[in-house]
Structures are given as C-alpha cells and as structure tokens.
Amino acid sequence: MRDRYRRFLTIPTRWMDNDVYGHINNVVYYSYFDTVVNEYLVSSGSLDIERSRVIGLVVETRCRFFSPITFPDTVHAGLRVARLGNSSVRYEIGLFRNDEETAAAQGHFVHVYVDRETRKPAALPPEMRGALERVRANT
C-alpha cells in the first residue's frame, strides 16, 4: 500500500518500455528501482555521483509482480529503507500504477557501500546516514 512508503518519485513510462506482451518489460522495473534510490541520494545531497568518497554496489535484488503496468501509465515509485547497517542498506520499493493504492510490483535491493578507490566496505558517511534515516520504514 502507498502509505507504507516514505518518499515518492513520479516516473513516466515510455513507448519503448513495453514488450511484445503489451506491458512494461520486467527489466525496466529494476531501472525504476535504481532511479528512485539514486534520485533520492543525489537530491538529498548525500551522493555526488562523480566525487563521493563512498559508492553503493548492488549485491542483492528482487522484484515481485502483481499487476501489469503499460505505456502510457505513470509510475509512482515509493521508497523506504528497511535496514540500515554500518556499510549496507536494504531499500524497499513499491511501484504504483497511476493513482492505484496497491503496488503493481514491489521489491528490494541491497547496497553495500565501498570506498570508491579500494572497493573495500566503508562506513556510511553521516550525511548519507541522516538522509537514509529520514526514509527509514516505521517498524
């Protein structure tokens, strides 16, 4: 349900997102996941794509599909943080079709944050931790 997510990003579908079966292709859903997470990190000021000392590497991902989305629908991608560790984050995403209250798909992915140069796990910077706390799921 929409009310379980802390932040939303509106993403218009594109004609090219449809597949031969008449709905948005499954790989596009993962693109939506990546977009809502990284848009939040960039807009919150906690990630500079070119200069941040730490970067997130996706080490786990999953998507469950409940109902189709198709062009020209609008996707409302809901975001929340389910788990916040020292160097890892589990993001949960709900994809809502148009004004529907129930997710058409939901999933998660886990970022492990590493030093940009060494690629060794690195603690989340304080500004990033603060931004992630703001969208942390109520437990």
C-alpha positions in Angstrom: 0.0 0.0 0.0 1.2 3.5 -0.8 1.1 4.7 2.9 3.9 2.3 3.7 6.5 4.3 1.7 8.2 7.4 2.9 9.2 9.1 -0.4 7.8 9.0 -4.0 9.2 9.7 -7.4 7.0 10.0 -10.4 8.4 8.2 -13.5 6.5 8.4 -16.8 6.6 5.2 -18.9 7.9 5.3 -22.4 6.6 3.5 -25.5 9.9 1.6 -25.8 9.4 0.2 -22.2 6.5 -2.1 -23.5 7.4 -5.6 -24.6 5.7 -7.8 -27.2 3.3 -9.0 -24.5 1.8 -5.5 -24.1 3.2 -4.5 -20.8 6.3 -2.9 -19.3 9.2 -5.4 -19.6 10.4 -6.9 -16.3 14.0 -5.5 -16.7 12.6 -1.9 -16.7 11.2 -2.4 -13.2 14.8 -2.7 -11.9 15.6 0.5 -13.7 12.8 2.2 -11.8 14.2 0.8 -8.5 17.7 2.2 -9.3 16.2 5.5 -10.4 14.2 6.2 -7.2 17.0 5.2 -4.9 19.7 7.2 -6.7 17.5 10.2 -7.3 16.9 10.4 -3.6 20.5 10.1 -2.7 21.5 12.8 -5.1 18.7 15.2 -4.3 19.3 14.8 -0.6 22.9 15.9 -1.1 24.3 12.6 0.2 25.7 11.3 -3.1 27.8 13.1 -5.6 28.0 10.6 -8.5 31.4 11.7 -9.6 33.1 12.7 -6.4 31.7 10.9 -3.3 34.3 9.0 -1.3 31.9 6.0 -1.0 29.7 4.4 -3.6 27.0 1.8 -3.4 27.3 -1.5 -5.1 24.1 -3.6 -5.6 24.7 -7.1 -4.1 21.1 -8.3 -3.9 17.9 -7.6 -5.7 14.4 -9.0 -6.0 11.1 -8.0 -7.6 7.6 -9.4 -7.2 5.0 -8.6 -9.9 1.3 -8.3 -9.0 -0.4 -6.4 -11.9 0.8 -5.0 -15.3 2.0 -1.5 -16.0 1.9 -0.4 -19.6 2.6 2.7 -21.6 1.2 5.4 -21.2 0.8 4.8 -17.5 2.6 6.8 -14.9 4.7 5.0 -12.3 4.9 6.4 -8.7 7.9 4.7 -7.2 7.7 4.6 -3.4 10.9 4.3 -1.4 11.7 3.3 2.2 14.8 2.0 4.0 14.1 -1.3 5.7 17.6 -2.0 7.1 20.4 0.4 7.8 23.8 -1.2 8.7 27.3 0.2 9.1 28.1 -0.1 5.4 24.9 -1.6 3.9 21.4 -0.5 3.2 18.3 -2.5 2.2 16.0 -0.3 0.2 12.4 -1.4 -0.4 10.5 -0.1 -3.4 6.8 -0.2 -4.3 5.8 0.7 -7.9 2.3 2.1 -8.2 0.4 2.4 -11.4 -1.3 5.8 -11.9 -3.4 6.6 -8.8 -3.7 3.0 -7.6 -3.2 2.4 -3.8 -1.9 -1.1 -4.2 1.5 -1.8 -5.7 1.7 -3.3 -9.1 5.2 -4.5 -8.1 7.4 -4.4 -5.1 10.9 -5.4 -4.4 14.2 -4.5 -2.8 17.8 -4.1 -3.4 20.8 -4.0 -1.1 23.7 -1.6 -1.5 27.0 -2.3 0.1 28.9 0.9 0.4 32.6 0.8 -0.5 35.5 3.2 -0.8 35.5 4.4 -4.4 39.2 3.7 -4.9 39.8 0.5 -2.9 36.4 -1.1 -3.3 36.6 -2.2 0.3 33.5 -1.8 2.6 33.2 1.7 4.1 31.0 3.2 6.8 28.1 5.3 5.6 29.0 9.0 5.8 27.0 10.9 8.4 25.1 13.0 5.8 24.1 9.8 4.0 23.0 8.1 7.2 20.9 11.1 8.1 19.2 11.1 4.7 18.5 7.4 4.9 17.1 7.7 8.4 14.5 10.2 7.0 13.1 7.5 4.7 13.5 4.6 7.1 10.4 2.4 7.5 8.4 2.7 10.7 8.8 -0.6 12.5 
